[in-house]
Amino acid sequence: MSQYVDHLQVVQKRFDEALEANGFDSVLIYAGHPRYAFLDDNPYSYRVNPMFKYWIPVTESPKSFIFYRRGETPRVFLYQARDFWHAQPQLPPGEWQEKCDVTLIDNIDQVRAALTDELPHAALISEPLEPLDRWNVKALNPQGLIDHLHYQRANKTAWEMANMRKANLLAARGHEAAKAAFFAGKSELEISHAYYGAMKFRESQAPYNSIIGLNEHAAVLHYDVYETEAPAEHRSFLIDAGAYYNGYCADITRTYAAKPGFFAELVEAVDRAEQEIIALIKPGVQYYDLHVETHRKIAAILHEFGFFKVDANTIYERGYTSAFFPHGLGHYIGLQVHDVGGYLKNPKGESFERDARHPFLRLRREVEEGNVFTIEPGLYVVDQLLEAFDGNEDFNWQRVAELRPFGGVRIEDSVIVTKDGSENITRDAFAALN
């Protein structure tokens, strides 16, 4: 049996459990359709409903549906418009067409007519879009059903893992091209073009806006402005950029120094810390504990590089690390870059509370075999966060000023949790290119 067929069986089982637990006979999943800009006739870029591509690797077929009744063959209604203005989406071949009952439609009212007797018993998973918001379904996006499915999605199938490995290979190829463009003195915009060109992607085909930050721009956590002219001096480069494969995501960050010295050594220190944290990953570990341990490692780096006049333990205990490492250690990844369920305690929707000291951590669950998540420590000069410590004599403000022109450092890999440890699919992807 193939990995995809195994995956489909797992998805069906999970939906069977979730539907029964929440009192539904069936579910209708809408792929979505492009939304139009206000007072305009041009649409925004289309992005498929993640629950749709969970079933089948079809990401470019808007106005399509999947209908699933517990224990039965999924029915796929693929939309093919009668339209001479636009090219029709090219559907990927594969076993999904053999394992589903596929019907071609050119009007979504055909779905409503085909499912007239089914809709009153079905949950609809979709944005509340016209005309679906007027269909006679039992419920639209029932929270209990969504929570149940989101909780289950944290454990990936072998097919999902294979797709993410391939997504990382694509993204690694782009990263190598972007790195070369940086060392060639290119602008942020030109580096972005090099990244997408190496993957043969349009920007709209990536899972998120790439972060391409030169020099002090690396301190802006989600920087995506892209200067069109190269700076007078290239000091540092931070790239956070990903890729899709069959709808599954890669999310990779690398930081480079233009020449040897203080910043290059800082990049190496953060890289070592990241790999040391990854070495601690195994089933049964609390992700929150990995996050706290990363803060302690950042404290040690801040002490080692002379950013403070106090020791590493004091740096951590006084909360100083949060000014330099404000975001969470990482997040689940899969059908979405920030994949779902990171705060769910169980399929019933009970959630962990946000931690006051670490409010931006996206993942609180215990590490389990089959999880896939990112590990992404960082260290930046963010002046807005440092304002609260203005005049604090524990800080070596001269050293902080030395880092400011470089912006900061982030290193990010994706790992699959195995029975005894983890598989770093990002480092493996870069190794495969060399």
C-alpha positions, 0 to 999 in steps of 0.5 A, spaced: 500 500 500 502 506 498 504 512 503 498 516 500 493 510 500 495 509 508 495 517 509 487 517 506 485 511 511 488 515 516 484 522 514 478 518 514 479 515 520 480 521 524 474 524 520 470 518 522 472 519 530 471 527 529 464 527 526 461 521 531 464 525 537 461 531 535 454 529 532 455 529 525 453 524 519 458 527 514 462 533 512 462 538 506 469 541 505 469 547 500 476 549 497 475 556 497 475 561 491 479 568 490 476 574 493 476 580 490 479 587 492 475 592 494 472 596 489 476 592 484 475 587 479 482 583 480 482 578 485 487 577 491 491 570 490 488 564 492 489 560 497 486 553 498 482 551 504 487 547 508 482 541 510 481 540 503 488 539 501 489 534 507 485 529 503 487 530 496 494 534 493 490 539 489 491 546 491 489 550 485 482 548 483 478 553 487 470 552 487 471 545 488 468 541 494 470 534 498 463 531 501 465 525 506 460 521 509 462 517 515 465 510 513 464 511 505 468 513 499 470 521 499 466 524 493 470 530 490 467 535 486 472 538 481 470 545 478 472 546 471 469 553 469 467 554 462 471 560 461 475 562 455 479 568 459 483 563 463 487 557 463 484 551 467 487 549 473 492 543 471 490 537 476 496 533 479 495 525 477 495 520 482 492 515 486 487 520 489 483 520 483 482 512 484 481 513 491 475 518 490 469 518 487 470 524 482 465 529 479 467 535 474 462 541 475 462 548 472 457 551 477 457 550 484 449 549 484 450 542 481 453 540 488 448 543 492 443 539 487 447 533 488 447 533 496 440 536 497 438 530 502 445 530 505 446 538 507 441 538 513 446 533 516 452 535 514 458 540 517 460 545 512 468 547 513 469 553 509 470 561 509 463 564 510 462 565 503 456 567 498 452 563 496 455 557 501 452 561 507 445 560 505 446 553 504 442 549 509 447 545 512 447 543 519 453 547 522 458 552 519 465 550 522 463 547 528 468 549 533 468 542 536 469 538 530 474 543 528 478 542 535 478 535 534 481 535 527 486 540 529 488 536 535 489 530 530 493 533 525 499 534 530 501 527 528 503 527 521 503 521 516 509 518 512 506 521 506 505 528 509 513 527 512 515 525 505 512 531 502 515 536 507 522 533 506 521 535 498 518 542 500 525 543 504 529 540 498 526 546 494 526 551 499 534 549 500 535 550 493 532 557 493 536 559 500 543 557 496 541 561 490 539 567 495 546 566 499 550 567 493 546 573 491 548 576 498 555 575 497 555 578 490 552 584 493 545 584 490 539 588 493 534 585 497 529 585 491 534 582 487 536 576 492 528 575 493 528 574 485 534 569 486 530 565 491 524 564 487 528 563 480 532 557 483 525 554 485 521 556 479 516 559 483 512 565 483 512 569 489 504 567 490 506 560 490 510 560 496 507 559 503 508 566 506 512 572 504 519 571 504 523 575 509 529 578 506 533 583 510 540 586 509 544 589 515 539 592 520 533 590 517 534 583 520 532 586 526 525 586 524 522 579 525 517 579 519 521 584 515 518 584 507 519 591 504 525 589 500 529 595 498 530 595 490 537 598 491 543 595 494 546 598 501 553 601 500 555 596 505 553 588 506 554 587 513 549 581 514 543 577 511 537 574 514 533 570 510 526 566 512 523 563 506 519 557 505 516 552 499 510 548 498 510 541 495 503 538 494 500 543 499 505 542 505 510 547 507 517 548 508 520 554 513 527 555 513 531 561 516 539 562 515 543 568 517 550 570 514 555 575 516 559 578 510 566 577 513 569 574 519 569 577 526 564 579 531 557 578 528 560 571 524 562 568 531 555 570 534 551 567 528 555 560 529 554 561 537 546 561 535 547 555 530 550 551 535 545 553 540 539 551 535 543 544 534 544 543 541 536 544 543 534 539 537 539 534 540 534 534 546 528 532 542 525 526 543 518 523 545 515 525 552 519 532 552 515 538 553 516 543 548 515 549 553 521 546 556 525 546 550 523 553 549 525 555 556 532 551 555 533 556 549 532 562 553 538 559 558 542 558 552 541 565 549 543 568 556 549 564 556 551 567 549 549 574 551 554 573 557 559 570 553 559 576 547 559 581 553 552 584 552 551 584 559 555 585 566 552 580 570 552 572 569 548 568 564 543 566 570 542 573 572 540 575 565 535 569 564 532 570 571 531 578 570 527 577 564 533 580 559 533 574 554 526 576 552 528 583 549 533 579 545 529 573 543 522 575 543 518 570 539 517 563 541 522 557 539 518 554 534 511 551 531 508 545 528 508 545 521 505 541 515 499 544 511 500 550 514 506 554 516 504 555 523 500 549 523 494 548 528 493 545 535 499 547 538 495 549 544 490 544 544 490 539 550 486 534 547 481 533 542 475 536 546 478 543 545 481 544 552 487 549 551 493 551 555 493 558 558 498 563 555 504 564 559 505 571 561 513 571 560 513 567 554 506 570 550 508 568 543 510 561 544 506 557 539 506 550 541 505 548 548 504 540 547 508 534 549 513 532 544 510 526 540 513 521 535 510 523 528 510 531 530 513 536 525 515 542 528 520 548 527 526 550 532 528 557 531 532 561 536 534 568 535 538 574 538 536 581 535 537 588 537 530 591 537 530 598 540 522 598 541 523 592 546 530 595 549 526 601 551 524 598 557 531 597 560 533 604 558 539 606 563 539 599 566 547 598 568 546 591 567 547 592 560 553 593 556 550 598 551 556 599 547 556 592 545 549 592 544 550 598 539 555 594 536 550 589 534 545 594 532 548 595 524 547 587 523 540 587 526 540 580 529 540 572 528 535 567 527 537 560 525 531 555 523 530 548 521 524 543 521 524 536 525 520 530 525 520 527 531 522 519 531 521 514 536 528 515 539 530 522 537 529 527 531 530 527 524 532 534 521 529 534 514 532 541 513 539 540 514 538 533 510 536 538 505 542 542 504 546 536 505 543 533 499 544 539 495 552 538 496 
